[in-house]
Amino acid sequence: MSAAPTIHLRDLTVRPLPDGVGYPFDVPAVRTLGTLTFDAPVTCFVGENGSGKSTLLEAIACAAGMIAVGSAGVGEDGTLGPARALAKHLKLVWNARTHRGFFLRAEDFFGYAKRMSAIRQELLDDLDGLDTSLPGASDYAKSLARVPYRRELADLERRYGEGLDHRSHGESFLTLFQSRFVPDGLYLLDEPEAPLSPVRQLALISAIKAMVEQRGQFIVATHSPILLAYPGAVILDFDQLPIARVAYDDLAHVTLTRDFLSNPESFLKHL
């Protein structure tokens, strides 16, 4: 018998919000939000652009003090100023408080890949320059000096192979995602489908399933009908006020995609 799924973050409650202070407090989904309950290992936020799903996800990350992959920590990232302001009005209730996991925005991935590539190249350059930087040192001393560089390079290769920038965006994204996973974590993903083909999205679903089996919890903001089909996921619709649960087959994203794929000509003939 499989173990019951782990729910780390149980509830989110919004304390009274200030009036007349603009974004993010004027977002309708935020203003009408009372309490959200997370009772499934995977929760999906869905809604049109500007509906507030990414705003709330960012605020949860700030309120939980999470690590942000690909950028500064949530407390220092300049783009998260509005989210930090909203986070001050959020109350998070935990079943089991975890400090494991991460917050990942698709747009941050590319900067992270470049930074890892730059770190790898710096290590290689420093390793190549050891002979000239240690004039007169014995071969034994030089071999000892090489140890930390080789250890760091081996760790990068263990995590990412030749480097995230040596693969396609989709391959690199999945490599990063899988390499950073640890059990018992909370993972907040903002539109992770952006760099992924449909096949890679299915691979991401498989990775999430494996992580859920290791006591992971996921909250995912997405437009993807593929990711939204994760078995047992709770889907919260930000186009309804207040935010409400919705069945997969009732989602506009799903019905529109199905209608388009069954008869694309009917959508395109008027263009």
N, C-alpha and C positions, 0 to 999 in steps of 0.2 A: 504494500500500500504506500503510495507516495505521500510525502509530508504536506501538511496544509501550507498554502502560500503565505509568505510573510508580508505583512503590511506595516511598514515603519511609520509613515506619516498617515494618521487616521483622519484628522479633521483640519480644516482651515476656516477660521472665522474672521470677518472684517469688523474691526472696531469702527466707531463713528468717524466719518470722513469729513474733512474741511470743505466748506462751500466756496465756490467761485474762485478756485485757484488753478484751474486749467488742467492740462495733462499731467499725470494719468488719472486724476480724480474725476474728470468729466467723461470718461469712457463709460457708456451706458452699462456694459456688463459689470464694471467695477462698482458703479453707483448702486446697482440693484443687488449686489452680491451680499448674501447673509453668511451661510455656512455651507461649505462643500465637504462631503464625506468621501473618503477614499477607502473603498472596501474590496477592491480588486488589485492584484499585483500590477496590472497595466491599466492606466487611465489615459484616454485620449482627449485632448482639447481640439475642437474643430469649429470653424467659423470663417467668414469672409475676412479678407485683409482689413485690418483696422477694428476688428471685433473685440480685441482685448486679450486674445488667448496667449500671445507671446508676452504681453505686458504682465499678465498675472503669473505666467511661468517664471519670468525674470524676477518678479517680486518674491515668489516662493524661494528661489535660489538665494536671494539676498537675505530674506528672513531666516533661512537655515544656515547662512554663512558658508555656502558651498564653494568648492573649487570650481573655477571656470576654465575649461579646457581651451587653450589657444589664446588666452588674453590674461590680463592681470586678474587678481582675485576680485570677487564680486564687490569687495569694499573699495577697490581702487579703480576699477574699469570706468572710465569717463562716460561711456555710452549707457551706463546703468544708473545714472543719477535719478531719473524719474522712478525707476523700479525700487531704488533704495528708499525713496520718499514714501512710496506705497507700502513697502515692507514694514515700515514703522507702525502701520495700522493693521497688520496681520497678526493673528494669534494662531500658532501651529500647535496642534495636539498630537503627541506621539504615542504609539503603542510601545515602541522600542526606539529610543533616540539613537540615531546612527550618525557618525561623522564620516562615513565612507560614501563613495560615489562621486558624481560630478555633474556639472551643468554644461551642456554643449549646444552652441548655436552653429548651424551649418556654415555661416559666414566666417566663424572663427577658425574653422578647420584649416583653411588655406594658409592663414598666418602661422598657425602652429606647425604645419608641415615645413614651411620655409624656415622657421626658427630651429627646428630639429636638424634640418639640412645644414644650416649655418653652424650649429654646435658641432656637428660631426666633422665638418670641414676644418673648423678651428682645432679640434683635437688632432686631426691628421697633420695639419700644418705644424702644430706644437711638437708632435712626435717626430716629424721629419727634421725639425730644427734643434733637437736635443743635442746632437753632436757638436754643433757650433755654439750652443748656449752653455755647454759644460766643458770648456777647453781644459785639457789636462786631466780630466777625470778618467778613472780606470773604466775598462769595459764593464766590470761588475757594477760600479756605481751607476753607469749609464743604463745598464739593464734594470737596476732597481728603480731608476727615475722613470723608466718607460711603463712600469707596472700600472700606475693609476690611469694613465692614458689608455692603455690597452684594456683595462677593466671597464672604463666608461664606454669605449668603442664596442666592446663585446656586449655590454648591456643594451646599447642602442641597436645593435644588430639583432640581438635576441628579441627585442620588442618589435622592430620595424624592418628587419632585413637590410637591404642596401639603402633604404631610406624611403620615406613617404613620397618624396618627389620623383622616385624612379618608377612609380606605378600610375595607373589611371586614377582619376579622382575617386571613383567608386571603390576601387581596390584599397586605396590609401585610407579612405574614410573608415572602411570596415576594419582594416588593420589597426588603426588608431583606437577605434572603439573597443575592439576585443582586447588589445594590449593593456588598456587602462582599467579593465573591469576587475573588481575584487568582490568576493561574496559579501552579503549583508549590507549592500549599499542602496542608496536612493539615487536614481538617475533621472535627470530632467533633460529632455531632448527637444530642441526647437527646430522644427521642420527638417529632420534628419534626411528626408527623402531627396533634398535638393541636389546632392551630387550623385544620386544613385539611380541606375537603370531599374526597370521593373524586376529583373532577375536579382539584382543586388538588394532591392528592397525585401525580396523573399529571404535572401541570406541574412538580412538584418533581423527579420522576424525570427528566424531560427536562432540567431545569437541571443536575442532577447529571451526567448523561451529557455535556452540553456542557463541564462543568468537568473531568471525567475526561479529555476530549480535549485539555484544556489542562494536563495533568500534575497533576491534583488527585487526592488520595486521601481516601476517606471511611470513617469508622467510625461506624455509626448504631445506636443502641439504639432498638428499635421494637417495637410490637405489631401494626403494620399489615400485613395480608396483601398490600396493594398495594405498599408500599415493599419488602417482603421479596422481591417478584417481580422486583426489578431484575435485568436479564440479566447472568449471570455472577457475581452476588454470592455471596460465601461467607457462610453462615449458621452462627453459633455458638450452640448451645443451652445456656443457663445452667440449665435444669432437669435436665440430665444432669450427673453428677459422676463424673469431672471434666468440665469443659466440652468439648463435642464438636461436630464438624461434623454438620450434618443437611441432608438434601435438602428442597427446598421442599415437595414433595408429601407428605412425612412429618411436617411440622410440625403440632402440635395446633392452633395458631392457624388454619392453612389448612383442615384437615379439618373442624374444628368450624364454621368460617364457611361452608364449602361445604354441610355437612349442614343448617345452619340455613336458609340461603337456599333450598335445594331443598325444605325442608318445615318452615317456621317453626311451623306449628300443632303439630307433634309436640313442640316444645320449650316452647310456651307454654300448652298445654292444662291443665297441672297448676298453673298460677299461681293 
